[in-house]
Amino acid sequence: MAFDWDDIPFFLAVERAGRLASAARRLRVSHTTVARHIDRLEEAMGTPLFDRTAEGLTLTQAGIALRDRAQRMEAAALDIADTVCTEDKIVGSVRVGAPDGIGNAVLSRVLPGILSLHQGLEIELVPVPMTHRLWKREVDIAISLDRPETGRLIMRKLIDYDLRLYAAPAYLDQHGTPDGPDDLPAHPFVGYIDDLLYTPELDFNRSFGADLRIVYKSATVQGQVDAVRAGAGLGVLPCFMADGLVPVLADDLRFARTYWMLYPEDYRDLARIRTVADYIHAEIQAMSARFRA
């Protein structure tokens, strides 16, 4: 069977997703369509490209060799497609991955605005707490709390932001306000689920000591905000999500973190990536006061 160039995008999608169904969702085609392209490519190559395991699909040695060439083909195709873009005509799809805090509270409200400026653009916003799979192209632009030390990535500081210990006004009316850090063990706390804490940058409660009583845990910061609003306890929250809540021991307990914007170095010259990245940066900077307390 002759080699068909059209099979390559399907091969790369499966390699990055690890499963046919996940690749099909990203490509917006059926599971059987993806499987057909992979079968045809393996037949043309004369060798299996994936090992089928219980954990998903992993590349064989032949698959690894093809991946390197396929990625160069993809980069060339993206470069050619990008030549049709001008400042007035930015086209294509850009997938942005972000932690749920800035993703749900900020980007979900900011990103739709770019569509009125570039009608040929398509935006996807997905929750991606970890950035170590950025190189697999699961997202085009990632917002991260961690600054990678290695990798062929473009890194841009997005914004510094503050966090404080917060409580609902009704909670403080009922239970009183702590006078100092020594009073904290007497109060219930809200926090992250330990084994789902994806970065040590968010492990705030540990700094309060082992005697802390955490009565409500959530894998998302939005879940924690909701719990604090409901009076479940005290919680360390980003100030940009804490409207209506009261900072507790604001002079003693202050935290600061940084969001970074990352995308693959191969995407440096792609107009649609550069346009979306610049838009995100400009919009976040325009509301910078909201991120400081």
C-alpha positions in Angstrom: 0.0 0.0 0.0 1.3 3.5 -0.9 2.1 6.0 1.8 -0.6 8.6 2.3 0.5 12.0 3.8 -3.0 12.5 5.2 -2.4 9.7 7.8 0.4 11.7 9.6 -1.9 14.1 11.5 -3.8 11.1 12.9 -0.6 9.4 13.8 0.6 12.5 15.8 -2.7 12.9 17.4 -2.7 9.3 18.7 0.9 9.6 19.9 0.0 12.7 21.9 -3.3 11.5 23.3 -2.3 7.9 24.0 -5.7 6.6 23.0 -7.7 6.5 19.8 -10.8 7.9 21.5 -8.9 10.9 22.9 -7.3 11.6 19.5 -10.7 11.4 17.8 -12.1 14.0 20.2 -9.2 16.4 19.5 -9.6 15.9 15.7 -13.4 16.0 15.8 -13.8 12.8 14.0 -15.0 9.3 14.9 -13.0 6.7 16.7 -13.2 4.4 13.6 -11.8 7.1 11.4 -8.7 7.4 13.5 -8.3 3.7 13.7 -8.6 3.4 9.9 -5.8 6.0 9.3 -3.5 4.3 11.8 -4.1 0.8 10.3 -3.5 2.2 6.8 -0.2 3.9 7.9 1.0 0.8 9.7 0.3 -1.3 6.6 2.1 1.2 4.4 5.1 1.2 6.8 5.1 -2.5 7.0 5.4 -2.5 10.8 3.4 -1.7 13.9 3.8 1.9 15.1 2.0 1.4 18.5 2.1 -1.1 21.2 -1.5 -1.7 22.6 -1.4 -1.8 26.4 -3.9 -1.5 29.2 -2.6 2.0 29.9 -3.1 3.0 26.2 -1.0 3.2 23.1 2.8 3.7 23.2 5.2 4.0 20.3 7.2 1.1 19.0 10.8 1.8 17.9 9.5 2.3 14.4 6.9 4.7 15.7 9.5 6.7 17.5 11.5 7.0 14.3 8.5 8.1 12.4 7.4 10.6 15.1 10.6 12.7 14.7 10.0 13.0 10.9 6.3 13.6 11.3 6.9 16.4 13.7 9.2 18.1 11.2 6.5 17.7 8.6 3.9 19.2 10.9 6.1 22.2 11.6 6.6 22.8 7.9 2.9 22.5 7.3 2.1 24.9 10.1 4.6 27.4 8.7 3.1 27.2 5.2 -0.5 27.6 6.6 0.7 30.6 8.6 1.8 32.4 5.5 -1.9 33.1 4.7 -2.2 35.0 7.9 -1.7 38.8 8.1 -2.4 41.2 10.9 -5.9 41.5 9.6 -6.5 37.8 9.0 -5.6 35.4 11.8 -7.1 32.0 11.2 -6.9 28.6 12.8 -7.5 27.0 16.2 -5.6 27.7 19.4 -6.0 25.6 22.5 -5.2 27.3 25.8 -4.7 25.2 28.9 -4.8 26.8 32.4 -5.3 25.9 36.0 -8.9 26.2 37.1 -8.4 29.4 39.1 -7.2 31.8 36.4 -8.9 29.6 33.8 -12.5 29.8 35.2 -12.3 33.2 37.0 -10.4 35.2 34.3 -9.6 33.6 31.0 -13.1 32.2 30.5 -14.3 35.9 30.5 -11.4 37.4 28.7 -10.7 35.0 25.7 -14.1 35.3 24.0 -13.2 38.9 23.2 -10.5 38.0 20.8 -13.0 36.4 18.5 -14.5 39.8 17.6 -11.1 40.9 16.5 -10.2 37.8 14.5 -13.3 36.1 13.1 -11.2 33.3 11.5 -9.8 32.3 14.9 -11.1 29.4 17.0 -10.3 29.2 20.7 -10.4 26.2 23.0 -10.0 26.7 26.8 -9.2 23.5 28.7 -8.3 22.8 32.4 -4.7 21.7 32.4 -3.1 21.9 35.9 0.2 20.3 34.8 2.4 21.7 32.0 4.9 18.8 31.6 2.9 17.4 28.7 3.0 20.7 26.7 5.7 19.1 24.5 3.1 16.5 23.4 1.0 19.4 22.0 -2.0 18.6 24.2 -2.4 22.4 24.3 -0.9 25.2 22.2 -0.5 27.7 25.0 -0.2 26.7 28.7 -0.6 28.9 31.8 1.5 27.5 34.6 2.5 28.2 38.2 5.8 26.4 37.7 8.6 27.8 35.6 10.1 24.9 33.7 13.9 24.7 34.0 14.3 22.7 30.8 12.5 22.2 27.5 12.3 23.9 24.2 9.7 26.4 25.4 8.9 30.1 25.1 8.4 31.3 28.6 6.7 34.7 29.4 5.9 36.0 32.8 2.1 36.6 32.8 1.3 38.1 36.2 2.3 38.0 39.9 -0.7 37.5 42.2 -1.4 37.6 45.9 -3.2 35.1 48.1 -4.5 35.6 51.6 -6.3 33.6 54.3 -10.0 34.3 53.9 -13.2 33.7 55.7 -16.9 34.4 55.0 -18.3 37.3 57.0 -21.0 35.1 58.5 -18.4 32.6 59.6 -16.4 35.3 61.5 -19.7 36.6 63.1 -20.4 33.1 64.4 -16.9 31.9 65.4 -14.9 35.0 65.9 -11.7 36.3 64.2 -8.4 34.7 65.1 -6.1 37.2 66.9 -2.9 35.5 65.7 -1.4 32.4 64.0 -1.6 30.5 67.3 -5.4 30.7 67.1 -5.6 28.9 63.8 -5.7 25.3 65.1 -9.0 26.1 66.8 -10.7 26.9 63.4 -11.7 24.4 60.6 -9.9 24.9 57.3 -10.5 24.3 53.6 -7.7 23.0 51.3 -6.5 20.8 48.5 -6.7 17.0 48.4 -3.2 16.0 49.2 -2.6 13.3 46.5 -4.2 15.6 43.9 -2.1 18.6 44.7 -0.3 19.1 41.4 2.3 21.5 42.5 4.0 22.3 45.9 3.4 26.0 45.1 -0.1 25.5 46.4 0.6 23.7 49.6 -0.2 26.6 51.8 -1.8 24.8 54.7 1.4 23.0 55.5 3.0 26.3 56.6 0.4 26.6 59.4 1.6 23.5 61.2 0.6 19.9 61.7 -2.2 20.7 64.1 -4.4 22.3 61.4 -7.8 20.7 61.1 -8.8 20.5 57.4 -12.5 19.6 57.2 -13.2 20.2 53.5 -10.9 19.3 50.6 -11.3 20.0 46.9 -9.1 19.4 43.9 -10.0 22.8 42.5 -9.6 26.3 43.9 -13.1 27.1 42.7 -14.4 24.3 45.0 -12.4 25.8 47.9 -13.8 29.3 47.2 -17.3 28.0 47.3 -16.6 26.1 50.6 -15.2 29.2 52.3 -18.2 31.3 51.0 -20.5 28.7 52.5 -18.8 29.0 55.9 -17.1 25.6 56.0 -13.9 27.2 57.4 -10.9 29.4 56.6 -8.9 29.0 53.3 -6.0 30.4 51.5 -7.4 31.8 48.2 -6.2 34.0 45.3 -7.3 37.5 45.9 -8.8 37.8 42.4 -11.4 35.2 43.4 -12.2 36.4 46.9 -14.8 39.1 46.3 -17.0 39.4 49.4 -14.7 37.4 51.6 -12.7 38.9 54.6 -8.9 38.6 54.8 -7.8 37.0 58.1 -4.5 38.0 59.8 -3.6 40.0 56.7 -0.5 41.5 58.3 0.9 38.1 59.3 -0.1 35.7 56.5 0.8 36.8 53.0 1.5 34.7 50.0 2.6 35.6 46.5 2.8 33.4 43.4 3.4 33.9 39.6 1.6 32.7 36.5 3.8 31.9 33.5 2.6 31.6 29.9 4.4 28.9 27.9 4.3 27.5 24.4 6.5 25.3 22.3 9.5 27.0 20.7 8.4 25.6 17.3 5.3 27.9 17.6 7.4 31.1 18.0 6.6 32.4 14.6 3.0 31.2 14.2 0.8 34.3 13.9 -2.2 32.8 15.6 -0.2 31.6 18.6 1.6 34.9 18.9 -1.6 36.8 18.5 -3.5 34.9 21.2 -0.5 35.0 23.6 -0.1 38.8 23.2 -3.9 39.2 23.7 -3.9 37.2 26.9 -0.8 39.1 28.2 -2.3 42.5 27.4 -5.7 41.7 28.9 -4.2 40.3 32.1 -1.9 43.3 32.5 -4.9 45.6 32.0 -6.5 44.1 35.1 -3.3 43.7 37.1 -4.6 45.6 40.1 -7.2 42.8 40.6 -4.3 40.3 41.2 -2.8 42.2 44.1 -4.1 42.6 47.7 
